[in-house]
Amino acid sequence: MSFISDLFKNHKMILELTKNDFKAKYLGSYLGIFWAFIHPTVTILVFWLVFQFGFKSVPVNDYPFVIWLISGIIAWFFFTESLGNGTGSIVDNSFLVKKVAFRVSLLPIVKILSALAIHIFFIFFVVIVNWCYGFEPTVYLLQLLYYLFCLITLLLGLTWFTSAIYVFFKDTAQMVTIIISLGFWVTPVYWTFSMVPEKYQIFFKINPMIYIVEGYRSSFLYHKWFWSDMPSFILFWCETCLFLIVGVFVFRKLRSQFSDVI
């Protein structure tokens, strides 16, 4: 409750820090913040060209491959951007760490909000592309708010943990990059979960991003409500609560030493 209270109390400063962080990433480049949208768009185009024309990918569950792909991959983009940048959030804002009045645990949120601005753009982008293919927006899109909440909650626990560890162990950033790379291939971003034999599916479902990616596709394409798969719902929230507890514990344990190390 104290954390939520501080969110509202410092919302103006958080928004200002988010805006400055967003600008700082592309400071000095000719295209500026447009690079934030160009890179994910080019990545989507490359995947589409490779799998649609190179490997001759067929429609997935009767949906054109390109809209099936982008409906899930935008969630992965948001996750990787937020986790990668959130890991360095404490060190990147070291000048704030030494201010006694500032709540340091808010810093990972700044990175998440910075990535959220781009993510919202791509949600509208996917809606428009799907519409062009004949798949009109439906009421199921409203549950994207739920899956977005799930994703942000998951990211909070993870970034509190990684950002605190990174202050003392700089190799954390490289380890996170490796985990993200491996995570991409074990998450059904460009392959379908039905390809996994049923007896092995439980091992894949331990990956919480499967719940998010499939949830995005349920909202855009499959038209399934999130409560229709209660086992996945329960598993995801058990894991996310565990990540939150561990993240909060580690962050609070190490927070008092941040200013001495940075």
C-alpha positions as CSV (number, residue, x, y, z in Angstrom):
1,M,0.0,0.0,0.0
2,S,2.9,2.3,0.7
3,F,4.3,1.6,-2.7
4,I,1.0,2.4,-4.4
5,S,0.7,5.5,-2.4
6,D,4.1,6.7,-3.5
7,L,3.1,5.9,-7.1
8,F,0.3,8.5,-6.9
9,K,2.3,10.9,-4.9
10,N,5.2,10.9,-7.3
11,H,3.3,10.4,-10.5
12,K,4.4,13.8,-12.0
13,M,8.1,13.0,-11.4
14,I,7.7,9.5,-12.7
15,L,6.1,10.7,-15.9
16,E,8.8,13.3,-16.3
17,L,11.5,10.7,-15.8
18,T,9.8,8.5,-18.3
19,K,9.7,11.2,-20.9
20,N,13.4,12.0,-20.3
21,D,14.3,8.4,-20.5
22,F,12.4,8.0,-23.8
23,K,14.2,11.0,-25.3
24,A,17.6,10.1,-24.0
25,K,17.7,6.7,-25.7
26,Y,17.7,8.4,-29.2
27,L,19.4,11.6,-28.3
28,G,21.8,12.7,-31.1
29,S,20.3,10.5,-33.9
30,Y,18.7,12.1,-36.9
31,L,15.5,10.1,-36.7
32,G,15.3,10.5,-32.9
33,I,12.4,8.6,-31.3
34,F,11.3,7.2,-34.6
35,W,14.0,4.5,-34.1
36,A,11.9,3.2,-31.2
37,F,9.2,2.2,-33.8
38,I,11.5,1.5,-36.8
39,H,13.4,-1.4,-35.1
40,P,10.5,-3.5,-34.0
41,T,8.7,-2.9,-37.4
42,V,11.8,-4.0,-39.3
43,T,12.1,-7.1,-37.1
44,I,8.5,-8.0,-37.8
45,L,9.0,-7.5,-41.6
46,V,12.2,-9.7,-41.5
47,F,10.3,-12.5,-39.7
48,W,7.4,-12.2,-42.1
49,L,9.6,-12.3,-45.2
50,V,11.7,-15.2,-43.9
51,F,8.8,-17.4,-42.8
52,Q,6.2,-16.3,-45.3
53,F,8.3,-16.4,-48.5
54,G,11.5,-18.2,-47.4
55,F,10.0,-21.2,-45.5
56,K,6.6,-20.8,-47.2
57,S,4.8,-20.8,-43.9
58,V,1.2,-21.9,-44.1
59,P,-1.7,-20.2,-42.2
60,V,-1.8,-20.9,-38.5
61,N,-5.1,-22.1,-37.2
62,D,-6.7,-20.6,-40.3
63,Y,-5.1,-17.2,-39.7
64,P,-2.6,-15.7,-42.1
65,F,0.8,-16.2,-40.7
66,V,1.7,-12.5,-40.6
67,I,-1.2,-11.5,-38.3
68,W,-0.7,-14.5,-36.2
69,L,2.9,-13.6,-35.8
70,I,2.5,-9.9,-34.9
71,S,-0.4,-10.6,-32.5
72,G,2.0,-12.4,-30.2
73,I,5.4,-10.9,-31.0
74,I,4.5,-7.4,-29.7
75,A,4.0,-8.8,-26.2
76,W,7.5,-10.3,-26.5
77,F,9.0,-7.0,-27.7
78,F,7.5,-5.2,-24.7
79,F,8.8,-7.8,-22.3
80,T,12.4,-7.8,-23.6
81,E,12.6,-4.0,-23.8
82,S,11.3,-3.5,-20.3
83,L,13.4,-6.3,-18.7
84,G,16.6,-5.3,-20.5
85,N,16.4,-1.6,-19.7
86,G,14.9,-2.2,-16.3
87,T,17.9,-4.2,-15.2
88,G,20.1,-1.1,-15.5
89,S,17.5,1.3,-14.1
90,I,19.2,1.8,-10.7
91,V,22.7,2.3,-12.1
92,D,21.4,4.6,-14.9
93,N,19.8,6.9,-12.4
94,S,22.5,6.8,-9.7
95,F,22.0,10.5,-9.1
96,L,18.6,9.8,-7.7
97,V,19.7,6.8,-5.6
98,K,21.6,9.2,-3.2
99,K,18.6,11.3,-2.6
100,V,17.1,10.2,0.7
101,A,13.6,11.4,-0.2
102,F,13.3,9.5,-3.5
103,R,11.9,6.0,-3.5
104,V,14.4,4.0,-5.5
105,S,12.0,1.1,-6.2
106,L,10.1,3.4,-8.6
107,L,13.0,3.5,-11.1
108,P,12.3,0.2,-12.8
109,I,8.7,1.5,-13.4
110,V,10.2,4.4,-15.4
111,K,11.8,1.9,-17.8
112,I,8.6,-0.1,-18.1
113,L,6.5,3.0,-18.8
114,S,9.0,4.1,-21.4
115,A,8.6,0.8,-23.2
116,L,4.8,0.9,-22.7
117,A,4.5,4.0,-24.9
118,I,5.9,2.0,-27.9
119,H,3.9,-1.0,-27.0
120,I,0.6,0.9,-27.1
121,F,1.4,2.1,-30.6
122,F,2.0,-1.5,-31.7
123,I,-1.3,-2.7,-30.2
124,F,-3.1,-0.2,-32.5
125,F,-0.8,-1.2,-35.3
126,V,-1.8,-4.9,-34.9
127,V,-5.5,-3.9,-34.7
128,I,-5.3,-2.0,-38.0
129,V,-3.3,-4.8,-39.8
130,N,-5.8,-7.4,-38.6
131,W,-8.7,-5.2,-39.8
132,C,-7.0,-4.9,-43.2
133,Y,-7.0,-8.7,-43.4
134,G,-10.7,-8.8,-42.6
135,F,-10.6,-9.5,-38.8
136,E,-12.5,-6.6,-37.3
137,P,-12.0,-5.5,-33.7
138,T,-14.2,-7.3,-31.1
139,V,-15.1,-6.9,-27.5
140,Y,-12.3,-9.5,-26.7
141,L,-9.7,-6.7,-27.2
142,L,-10.8,-5.3,-23.9
143,Q,-9.0,-8.1,-22.1
144,L,-5.7,-6.8,-23.4
145,L,-5.9,-4.5,-20.4
146,Y,-5.9,-7.6,-18.2
147,Y,-2.9,-9.2,-20.0
148,L,-1.1,-5.9,-20.0
149,F,-1.6,-5.8,-16.2
150,C,-0.3,-9.4,-16.0
151,L,2.8,-8.5,-18.0
152,I,3.6,-5.3,-16.0
153,T,3.2,-7.2,-12.7
154,L,5.5,-9.9,-13.9
155,L,8.1,-7.3,-15.1
156,L,7.9,-5.5,-11.7
157,G,9.0,-8.6,-9.8
158,L,11.7,-9.5,-12.4
159,T,13.2,-5.9,-12.7
160,W,13.3,-5.3,-9.0
161,F,15.3,-8.5,-8.7
162,T,17.7,-7.9,-11.7
163,S,18.2,-4.2,-11.1
164,A,19.2,-4.8,-7.4
165,I,21.6,-7.6,-8.4
166,Y,23.1,-5.5,-11.2
167,V,24.3,-2.9,-8.8
168,F,26.7,-5.4,-7.3
169,F,27.2,-7.9,-10.1
170,K,27.5,-6.2,-13.5
171,D,27.5,-9.5,-15.4
172,T,23.7,-9.6,-14.6
173,A,23.0,-7.6,-17.8
174,Q,24.7,-10.2,-20.0
175,M,23.0,-13.0,-18.2
176,V,19.6,-11.4,-18.7
177,T,20.4,-11.0,-22.4
178,I,21.2,-14.7,-22.7
179,I,18.0,-15.7,-20.8
180,I,15.9,-13.4,-23.1
181,S,17.5,-15.0,-26.2
182,L,16.8,-18.5,-24.9
183,G,13.3,-17.5,-23.8
184,F,12.4,-16.3,-27.3
185,W,12.9,-19.8,-28.7
186,V,11.0,-21.6,-25.9
187,T,8.1,-19.2,-26.2
188,P,5.5,-19.7,-29.0
189,V,6.2,-16.5,-30.7
190,Y,6.7,-17.9,-34.2
191,W,5.8,-21.5,-33.5
192,T,2.5,-22.9,-32.2
193,F,2.2,-24.4,-28.8
194,S,0.2,-27.3,-30.2
195,M,3.5,-28.5,-31.8
196,V,4.7,-29.6,-28.4
197,P,3.7,-33.2,-27.4
198,E,1.0,-33.1,-24.7
199,K,3.1,-34.9,-22.2
200,Y,5.8,-32.2,-22.4
201,Q,3.5,-29.2,-22.5
202,I,3.6,-28.7,-18.7
203,F,7.4,-28.1,-18.8
204,F,6.9,-25.3,-21.4
205,K,4.0,-23.8,-19.4
206,I,6.3,-23.0,-16.6
207,N,7.4,-20.1,-18.9
208,P,5.0,-17.3,-17.8
209,M,5.4,-15.6,-21.2
210,I,3.5,-18.4,-22.9
211,Y,0.4,-17.3,-20.9
212,I,0.9,-13.7,-22.1
213,V,1.7,-14.4,-25.7
214,E,-1.2,-16.8,-26.1
215,G,-3.4,-14.4,-24.2
216,Y,-2.7,-11.6,-26.7
217,R,-3.6,-14.0,-29.5
218,S,-6.8,-14.9,-27.7
219,S,-7.7,-11.2,-27.6
220,F,-6.8,-10.4,-31.2
221,L,-7.7,-13.6,-33.0
222,Y,-8.9,-16.6,-31.0
223,H,-11.7,-14.7,-29.2
224,K,-11.3,-16.6,-25.9
225,W,-11.8,-15.0,-22.5
226,F,-8.9,-15.3,-20.0
227,W,-11.0,-17.3,-17.5
228,S,-11.6,-20.1,-20.0
229,D,-8.2,-21.6,-19.1
230,M,-8.1,-21.6,-15.3
231,P,-5.1,-24.0,-14.9
232,S,-2.9,-21.6,-16.9
233,F,-4.4,-18.6,-15.0
234,I,-3.6,-20.2,-11.6
235,L,-0.1,-21.3,-12.7
236,F,0.8,-17.8,-14.1
237,W,-0.3,-15.9,-11.0
238,C,1.4,-18.4,-8.6
239,E,4.7,-17.8,-10.5
240,T,4.2,-14.1,-10.8
241,C,3.5,-13.7,-7.1
242,L,6.6,-15.8,-6.4
243,F,8.7,-13.4,-8.6
244,L,7.2,-10.4,-6.8
245,I,8.0,-11.8,-3.4
246,V,11.6,-12.7,-4.3
247,G,12.0,-9.3,-6.2
248,V,10.7,-7.3,-3.2
249,F,12.8,-9.3,-0.7
250,V,16.1,-8.9,-2.6
251,F,15.5,-5.3,-3.5
252,R,14.7,-4.3,0.2
253,K,17.6,-6.4,1.4
254,L,20.2,-4.6,-0.9
255,R,18.6,-1.1,-1.2
256,S,20.5,0.3,1.8
257,Q,23.8,-0.5,0.1
258,F,23.1,1.0,-3.3
259,S,24.5,4.5,-2.6
260,D,27.7,3.0,-1.2
261,V,28.4,0.8,-4.3
262,I,27.3,3.2,-7.1
